[in-house]
Amino acid sequence: MAQNQHFIMALDTFKVNAVDTTAAGDTFIGAFASKLSHDLKNIEEAIKYGNKAASLTVQRYGAQPAIPYDSEFTI
């Protein structure tokens, strides 16, 4: 969900079988910030990108080893 003085945006999540939530939040914010830094006007795509990255992370065990590389997914 994203919000500012002009709108509220709620996006669907990716349905996955989570086995370990370690690093999910860090992965989301890192991927979100990375995507947003390339296009500050496209918040929706940045949120989707962060959601996708985090959805992959929770399907793996561990912290750093669970964080996906950009080349591992598309949205």
Phi and psi in degrees as GROMACS dihedral restraints (atoms count N, CA, C in turn):
[ dihedral_restraints ]
;  ai    aj    ak    al  type     phi  dphi    fc
    3     4     5     6     1  -132.6    20    10
    4     5     6     7     1   149.3    20    10
    6     7     8     9     1  -150.9    20    10
    7     8     9    10     1   142.7    20    10
    9    10    11    12     1  -142.9    20    10
   10    11    12    13     1  -166.5    20    10
   12    13    14    15     1   -70.4    20    10
   13    14    15    16     1   -10.5    20    10
   15    16    17    18     1  -108.6    20    10
   16    17    18    19     1   -23.9    20    10
   18    19    20    21     1  -158.1    20    10
   19    20    21    22     1   163.1    20    10
   21    22    23    24     1  -125.2    20    10
   22    23    24    25     1   130.1    20    10
   24    25    26    27     1  -120.1    20    10
   25    26    27    28     1   126.3    20    10
   27    28    29    30     1  -119.7    20    10
   28    29    30    31     1   129.4    20    10
   30    31    32    33     1  -118.2    20    10
   31    32    33    34     1   150.9    20    10
   33    34    35    36     1   -67.6    20    10
   34    35    36    37     1   154.4    20    10
   36    37    38    39     1  -101.3    20    10
   37    38    39    40     1   171.2    20    10
   39    40    41    42     1   -92.2    20    10
   40    41    42    43     1   128.5    20    10
   42    43    44    45     1   -83.4    20    10
   43    44    45    46     1   116.2    20    10
   45    46    47    48     1  -138.5    20    10
   46    47    48    49     1   167.1    20    10
   48    49    50    51     1   -94.8    20    10
   49    50    51    52     1    98.2    20    10
   51    52    53    54     1   -76.1    20    10
   52    53    54    55     1   131.7    20    10
   54    55    56    57     1  -114.0    20    10
   55    56    57    58     1   -20.4    20    10
   57    58    59    60     1  -160.7    20    10
   58    59    60    61     1   119.4    20    10
   60    61    62    63     1   -91.3    20    10
   61    62    63    64     1     3.8    20    10
   63    64    65    66     1   -57.8    20    10
   64    65    66    67     1   131.1    20    10
   66    67    68    69     1    76.3    20    10
   67    68    69    70     1     3.8    20    10
   69    70    71    72     1   -63.2    20    10
   70    71    72    73     1   -46.3    20    10
   72    73    74    75     1   -66.5    20    10
   73    74    75    76     1   -42.4    20    10
   75    76    77    78     1   -62.0    20    10
   76    77    78    79     1   -40.8    20    10
   78    79    80    81     1   -64.4    20    10
   79    80    81    82     1   -45.7    20    10
   81    82    83    84     1   -57.8    20    10
   82    83    84    85     1   -53.0    20    10
   84    85    86    87     1   -66.7    20    10
   85    86    87    88     1   -35.1    20    10
   87    88    89    90     1   -66.3    20    10
   88    89    90    91     1   -46.6    20    10
   90    91    92    93     1   -67.5    20    10
   91    92    93    94     1   -41.9    20    10
   93    94    95    96     1   -58.8    20    10
   94    95    96    97     1   -50.4    20    10
   96    97    98    99     1   -64.4    20    10
   97    98    99   100     1   -39.1    20    10
   99   100   101   102     1   -62.1    20    10
  100   101   102   103     1   -48.0    20    10
  102   103   104   105     1   -65.8    20    10
  103   104   105   106     1   -42.9    20    10
  105   106   107   108     1   -64.6    20    10
  106   107   108   109     1   -33.4    20    10
  108   109   110   111     1   -65.7    20    10
  109   110   111   112     1   -21.4    20    10
  111   112   113   114     1   -87.6    20    10
  112   113   114   115     1   -20.8    20    10
  114   115   116   117     1  -156.3    20    10
  115   116   117   118     1    89.9    20    10
  117   118   119   120     1   -63.4    20    10
  118   119   120   121     1   -17.7    20    10
  120   121   122   123     1   -91.0    20    10
  121   122   123   124     1    -9.0    20    10
  123   124   125   126     1  -108.2    20    10
  124   125   126   127     1    69.9    20    10
  126   127   128   129     1   -64.8    20    10
  127   128   129   130     1   -38.5    20    10
  129   130   131   132     1   -59.3    20    10
  130   131   132   133     1   -46.2    20    10
  132   133   134   135     1   -65.1    20    10
  133   134   135   136     1   -37.1    20    10
  135   136   137   138     1   -64.7    20    10
  136   137   138   139     1   -39.8    20    10
  138   139   140   141     1   -65.8    20    10
  139   140   141   142     1   -45.3    20    10
  141   142   143   144     1   -59.8    20    10
  142   143   144   145     1   -41.2    20    10
  144   145   146   147     1   -64.0    20    10
  145   146   147   148     1   -45.2    20    10
  147   148   149   150     1   -63.0    20    10
  148   149   150   151     1   -42.1    20    10
  150   151   152   153     1   -61.5    20    10
  151   152   153   154     1   -43.4    20    10
  153   154   155   156     1   -64.6    20    10
  154   155   156   157     1   -45.5    20    10
  156   157   158   159     1   -60.5    20    10
  157   158   159   160     1   -46.2    20    10
  159   160   161   162     1   -66.0    20    10
  160   161   162   163     1   -34.4    20    10
  162   163   164   165     1   -65.9    20    10
  163   164   165   166     1   -30.7    20    10
  165   166   167   168     1   -74.5    20    10
  166   167   168   169     1   -39.4    20    10
  168   169   170   171     1   -59.2    20    10
  169   170   171   172     1   -44.5    20    10
  171   172   173   174     1   -71.8    20    10
  172   173   174   175     1    -9.6    20    10
  174   175   176   177     1   -90.0    20    10
  175   176   177   178     1     1.4    20    10
  177   178   179   180     1  -124.8    20    10
  178   179   180   181     1   159.9    20    10
  180   181   182   183     1   -94.1    20    10
  181   182   183   184     1   145.9    20    10
  183   184   185   186     1   101.3    20    10
  184   185   186   187     1  -176.8    20    10
  186   187   188   189     1  -102.7    20    10
  187   188   189   190     1   -93.0    20    10
  189   190   191   192     1   -56.6    20    10
  190   191   192   193     1   -42.4    20    10
  192   193   194   195     1   -63.8    20    10
  193   194   195   196     1   -20.2    20    10
  195   196   197   198     1   -83.5    20    10
  196   197   198   199     1   -17.2    20    10
  198   199   200   201     1   -73.8    20    10
  199   200   201   202     1   124.0    20    10
  201   202   203   204     1   -76.9    20    10
  202   203   204   205     1   152.8    20    10
  204   205   206   207     1   -81.1    20    10
  205   206   207   208     1   154.2    20    10
  207   208   209   210     1   -55.2    20    10
  208   209   210   211     1   -35.9    20    10
  210   211   212   213     1   -70.5    20    10
  211   212   213   214     1   -10.0    20    10
  213   214   215   216     1   -83.6    20    10
  214   215   216   217     1    -9.8    20    10
  216   217   218   219     1  -155.7    20    10
  217   218   219   220     1   161.7    20    10
  219   220   221   222     1  -134.0    20    10
  220   221   222   223     1   161.4    20    10
